[in-house]
Amino acid sequence: MGEWLVYYVHNELNYYLDLADHKEIKDPKKLFDRLKDGCEWEFPFAFE
């Protein structure tokens, strides 16, 4: 099936956060929490 490349656009730049499979996309809250736990320290502006 493949994976999704999850990124955040900030000040016209793309910040690549992680990969997610199709099952994860079906539960956006769970995916957001996983991304926040793993990426917030490096990209805090993506989770404001």
C-alpha positions as CSV (number, residue, x, y, z in Angstrom):
1,M,0.0,0.0,0.0
2,G,2.8,2.4,0.7
3,E,3.4,5.2,3.2
4,W,2.6,8.9,3.5
5,L,5.3,11.4,3.9
6,V,4.1,13.7,6.7
7,Y,5.4,17.3,6.5
8,Y,4.6,20.7,7.9
9,V,4.8,24.0,5.9
10,H,6.2,26.9,7.9
11,N,7.4,30.2,6.4
12,E,7.2,28.7,2.9
13,L,9.6,25.8,3.9
14,N,8.6,22.1,4.2
15,Y,9.6,20.4,7.4
16,Y,9.5,16.6,7.0
17,L,8.3,15.1,10.2
18,D,7.9,11.4,9.6
19,L,6.4,8.6,7.6
20,A,3.0,7.2,8.3
21,D,1.2,4.1,6.9
22,H,-2.4,4.2,5.6
23,K,-3.8,2.8,8.9
24,E,-2.3,5.7,10.9
25,I,-4.1,8.2,8.6
26,K,-7.4,6.8,9.7
27,D,-6.8,8.0,13.3
28,P,-5.6,11.6,13.0
29,K,-5.5,12.2,16.8
30,K,-3.3,9.2,17.4
31,L,-1.0,10.2,14.5
32,F,-0.8,13.8,15.7
33,D,0.1,12.6,19.2
34,R,2.8,10.3,17.8
35,L,4.3,13.1,15.7
36,K,4.1,15.6,18.6
37,D,5.9,13.1,20.9
38,G,8.6,12.5,18.4
39,C,9.1,15.9,16.7
40,E,7.9,18.7,19.0
41,W,11.4,19.2,20.5
42,E,12.8,19.9,17.1
43,F,9.9,21.6,15.4
44,P,7.8,23.3,18.2
45,F,6.2,25.7,15.8
46,A,4.5,22.8,14.0
47,F,2.5,21.9,17.2
48,E,1.4,25.4,18.4
